[in-house]
Amino acid sequence: MNTRSPVALWGLLAVLLVVVATVSLGVGTAFIPPARALAALFGHGDPIAVAIIGQIRLPRALLALIVGGVLGLSGAALQGYLRNPLAEPSTLGLSNSAALGGVIALYFGFAENSDWALPLFAIATALGATLVLMALVRISDSAVTLILGGIAMGTLAGAAISLALNLSSNPFAALEIAFWLLGSVEDRSMQQVWLVLPFAAVSVVLFLWDRKALDALTLGEETAKSLGFNLRAVQLRLMAAVALGVGACVAVSGSIGFVGLVVPHILRPLAGSRPSRLLIPSALAGAVLLTAADVLVRAVPTTNELKLGVVTAFLGTPFFMHLLFRARRPLGEP
């Protein structure tokens, strides 16, 4: 297989996507063989299997695919736009900022009055953090400044979340929020799928809209302007895409980090360093990675099921440290 062929790479990732999604439907407390799981998916076979697949495992699998896809795509787009190999929603503090919006909605009871409150508050705080991030980009082109600014925003959001938990008068509500923050797609329903889907779809469209502009930006802002791209409009669309995608995903799954960091780096040797060639493969691979991680947390024998955010943090932190030591190298250099 020619690894630089986008069609071949997309095909491989699509096959992996179907495989992990099928496995995800079968794995759980009660194992359901793939053939039986697929039959139950279409309403055939054992009524118990149909109920388990349709009401429990299908929403979980779909959310893992959507959230992983959006996070992978966001990471590839941010790395391309900022020309920084360390950029992704969690390292830049955007995931924590979105989580703060969700906590505000939960803490003050807005989420009880409307299903839309949680994603809207998460999107609003993610947008605010993105505005700060873009301001930092204009002030300084230094990668260190960008990462330190992201860490500061993430730390501040984390401190605000801790304050809300500390001041909570209801220990059970605080515990529920704390578990939500760990990141998971367990015990979700189709309601959460329909809630996140429109925001995720708009986010994906906005990211792909500017794929050529991201390619031009790798040559520098002046070159991109000379090619006719309106960089202000590109920035606004990118900010909207990040806020909508990351905010909505955090609202339904909690904070799940490092997917957007790891995926583009794994794919870059296969797809090349051009952002336009990385966007769709990163979305597919992000969906594969997070769904596979969700299968893993169900397969590991534990008293309480592991949380996705915990698993991705353990996998992503060493990778992030490795990239820090390589940060002086240009993006795409081996």
C-alpha positions in Angstrom: 0.0 0.0 0.0 1.3 3.5 -0.8 1.0 5.2 2.6 1.0 8.6 0.9 -2.2 7.7 -1.0 -5.1 9.5 0.8 -7.6 7.0 -0.7 -5.7 4.0 0.6 -5.2 5.6 4.1 -8.9 6.6 4.3 -9.9 3.1 3.3 -7.7 1.5 6.0 -9.0 3.8 8.7 -12.6 3.3 7.5 -12.1 -0.5 7.9 -10.6 -0.1 11.3 -13.5 2.2 12.2 -16.1 -0.4 11.3 -14.2 -3.1 13.2 -13.8 -1.2 16.4 -17.4 0.0 16.3 -18.6 -3.6 15.8 -16.4 -4.8 18.7 -17.8 -2.0 20.8 -21.3 -3.2 20.3 -20.4 -6.7 21.5 -18.1 -5.9 24.5 -19.6 -5.4 27.9 -20.8 -7.1 31.0 -22.7 -9.5 28.7 -20.6 -10.4 25.7 -22.5 -10.4 22.4 -20.8 -12.1 19.4 -20.4 -9.7 16.4 -22.9 -11.5 14.2 -25.6 -11.4 16.9 -24.7 -7.8 17.7 -25.1 -6.7 14.1 -28.5 -8.5 13.9 -29.7 -6.9 17.1 -28.6 -3.5 15.7 -31.2 -3.9 13.0 -33.8 -5.1 15.4 -33.5 -8.9 14.7 -32.9 -11.8 17.1 -33.1 -11.9 20.9 -35.2 -9.1 22.3 -32.7 -8.8 25.3 -29.8 -8.3 22.9 -31.8 -5.8 20.8 -32.5 -3.8 24.0 -28.9 -3.9 25.2 -27.5 -2.9 21.8 -30.1 -0.2 21.0 -30.4 1.5 24.3 -27.0 1.1 25.9 -24.2 0.2 23.5 -25.2 1.9 20.3 -25.3 5.4 22.0 -22.0 4.7 23.7 -20.3 3.6 20.5 -21.7 6.6 18.5 -20.6 9.1 21.1 -17.1 7.6 21.2 -16.9 7.9 17.4 -18.2 11.5 17.4 -16.1 12.7 20.3 -12.9 11.0 19.1 -13.5 12.3 15.6 -14.0 15.9 16.6 -11.0 15.9 19.0 -8.7 14.3 16.4 -9.8 16.8 13.8 -9.5 19.7 16.2 -5.9 18.7 17.0 -4.9 18.5 13.4 -6.5 21.9 12.6 -4.9 23.7 15.6 -1.5 22.2 14.9 -1.8 23.4 11.3 -3.1 26.9 12.0 -0.7 27.6 14.9 2.2 25.8 13.2 2.8 24.2 16.6 3.2 20.4 17.0 2.1 20.6 20.7 -1.3 22.3 20.0 -4.5 20.5 20.8 -7.6 21.3 22.9 -6.4 19.8 26.2 -2.8 21.2 26.1 -4.1 24.6 25.2 -6.6 24.7 28.1 -9.7 24.6 25.9 -11.0 21.3 27.2 -10.8 22.4 30.8 -12.4 25.8 29.9 -15.3 23.9 28.3 -15.6 21.7 31.3 -15.8 24.8 33.5 -18.9 25.9 31.5 -20.5 22.5 32.0 -19.8 22.7 35.7 -21.4 26.2 35.9 -24.5 24.8 34.2 -24.7 21.9 36.6 -23.7 23.8 39.7 -26.3 26.6 39.3 -29.1 24.2 38.1 -29.3 25.5 34.5 -28.8 21.9 33.2 -31.9 20.8 35.1 -34.1 23.3 33.2 -32.9 22.6 29.7 -31.0 19.9 27.9 -29.2 22.5 25.8 -27.8 24.4 28.8 -24.8 22.1 29.3 -23.5 22.2 25.7 -24.2 26.0 25.3 -22.4 26.9 28.5 -19.5 24.6 27.6 -19.3 26.2 24.1 -19.4 29.7 25.6 -16.5 29.1 27.9 -14.5 27.3 25.2 -15.1 30.2 22.9 -13.8 32.6 25.6 -10.7 30.5 26.0 -10.1 30.4 22.3 -10.3 34.2 22.1 -7.6 34.5 24.8 -5.5 31.9 22.8 -5.8 33.8 19.6 -4.8 37.0 21.4 -1.7 35.3 22.7 -0.9 34.2 19.1 -1.0 37.9 18.0 1.2 39.1 21.0 3.9 36.4 20.6 4.8 33.8 18.0 6.7 31.8 20.6 5.5 28.2 21.0 6.5 28.4 24.7 4.3 31.4 25.2 1.4 29.6 23.6 1.8 26.4 25.6 2.3 28.3 28.9 -0.8 30.4 28.2 -2.8 27.3 27.5 -1.5 25.7 30.8 -2.4 28.9 32.6 -6.0 28.9 31.2 -6.4 25.2 31.9 -5.1 25.7 35.5 -7.4 28.6 36.1 -10.4 26.7 34.8 -9.4 23.7 37.0 -9.1 26.0 40.0 -12.6 27.4 39.4 -14.0 23.9 39.0 -12.3 22.9 42.3 -13.8 25.9 44.0 -17.3 25.0 42.8 -16.9 21.4 44.1 -15.4 22.8 47.4 -18.4 25.1 47.9 -21.1 22.6 46.9 -23.6 22.1 49.7 -24.6 18.7 48.2 -21.8 16.1 48.4 -23.7 13.7 46.1 -24.0 16.4 43.4 -20.3 17.3 43.8 -19.4 13.6 43.4 -21.5 13.3 40.3 -19.7 16.4 38.8 -16.3 15.0 39.7 -17.0 11.7 38.0 -18.3 13.5 34.9 -15.1 15.5 34.7 -13.0 12.3 34.5 -14.4 11.7 31.0 -16.6 8.8 29.9 -19.3 7.8 27.4 -20.7 5.3 29.8 -24.5 5.3 30.6 -25.3 7.7 27.8 -28.5 7.6 25.7 -29.4 8.6 22.2 -30.6 11.9 23.6 -26.9 12.9 24.2 -26.1 11.7 20.7 -28.7 14.0 19.1 -27.6 16.8 21.4 -23.9 16.7 20.3 -24.4 15.8 16.7 -25.5 19.2 15.2 -22.7 21.1 16.9 -20.1 18.4 15.9 -21.4 18.5 12.3 -21.1 22.3 12.0 -17.6 22.1 13.6 -16.4 19.5 11.0 -17.8 21.6 8.1 -16.0 24.7 9.4 -12.7 22.9 9.8 -12.8 21.4 6.3 -13.9 24.7 4.8 -10.5 26.2 5.5 -8.3 23.2 4.7 -6.6 25.0 1.8 -6.0 28.1 4.0 -4.3 25.9 6.6 -2.0 24.6 3.8 -1.2 28.2 2.8 -0.5 29.2 6.4 2.3 26.6 6.7 4.2 29.0 4.3 3.6 32.0 6.5 0.8 34.6 6.9 2.1 36.9 4.2 2.1 34.1 1.6 -1.4 33.1 2.7 -2.6 36.7 2.2 -0.9 36.9 -1.2 -2.8 33.8 -2.2 -6.1 35.6 -1.5 -7.1 34.1 1.9 -8.8 36.3 4.4 -7.0 35.4 7.5 -9.3 37.2 9.8 -12.3 35.2 8.5 -10.2 32.0 8.7 -9.4 32.7 12.3 -13.1 33.4 13.2 -14.2 30.2 11.5 -11.5 28.2 13.3 -12.5 29.7 16.7 -16.1 28.8 16.1 -15.2 25.3 15.0 -13.1 24.7 18.0 -15.6 26.1 20.5 -18.6 24.3 18.9 -16.8 20.9 18.6 -14.8 20.8 21.8 -17.5 22.5 23.9 -20.3 20.1 22.8 -18.1 17.0 23.1 -17.0 18.0 26.7 -20.6 18.6 27.5 -21.6 14.9 26.8 -18.4 13.1 27.6 -16.5 15.2 30.2 -12.9 16.2 29.7 -10.9 13.7 27.5 -7.4 14.8 26.6 -4.5 14.1 24.3 -6.5 12.5 21.4 -5.9 15.6 19.3 -2.3 15.6 20.2 -1.4 11.9 19.5 -3.5 11.2 16.4 -2.0 13.8 14.0 1.6 12.8 15.0 0.9 9.1 14.3 -0.6 10.0 10.9 1.9 12.6 9.7 4.5 10.0 8.4 1.7 8.3 6.5 -0.3 11.3 5.2 2.3 14.0 5.0 2.6 17.3 6.9 0.1 19.3 4.9 -2.9 20.1 7.1 -5.4 19.4 4.3 -4.2 15.8 4.0 -4.3 15.3 7.7 -7.8 16.6 8.6 -10.0 13.7 7.5 -7.6 11.0 8.5 -7.2 12.6 11.9 -11.0 12.6 12.3 -11.2 8.9 11.4 -8.2 7.9 13.5 -9.5 9.9 16.5 -12.8 8.0 16.3 -10.9 4.7 16.0 -8.6 5.6 19.0 -11.3 6.7 21.4 -13.6 3.8 20.5 -10.8 1.3 21.0 -10.0 3.0 24.3 -13.6 2.7 25.4 -13.5 -1.0 24.5 -10.4 -1.3 26.6 -11.9 0.2 29.7 -14.8 -2.3 29.5 -12.4 -5.2 28.9 -10.1 -4.5 31.9 -11.5 -6.4 34.9 -12.0 -3.8 37.7 -14.6 -3.2 40.4 -15.4 0.2 38.9 -15.1 0.8 35.2 -12.1 2.9 34.3 -12.8 6.4 32.9 -11.8 7.3 29.4 -10.2 10.6 30.4 -8.0 8.7 32.9 -6.8 6.2 30.2 -6.1 8.9 27.6 -4.2 10.9 30.1 -2.0 8.0 31.0 -1.4 7.3 27.3 -1.0 10.9 26.2 1.2 12.4 28.9 4.4 10.4 28.0 3.7 11.2 24.4 3.4 14.9 25.3 6.7 14.8 27.2 8.4 13.2 24.2 7.1 15.9 21.9 8.4 18.7 24.3 11.9 17.4 23.8 11.4 17.6 20.1 9.7 21.0 20.1 12.6 22.8 18.5 12.2 20.8 15.3 9.9 22.2 12.5 6.5 20.7 12.2 6.6 17.6 10.0 10.4 17.0 10.4 11.1 13.4 11.5 
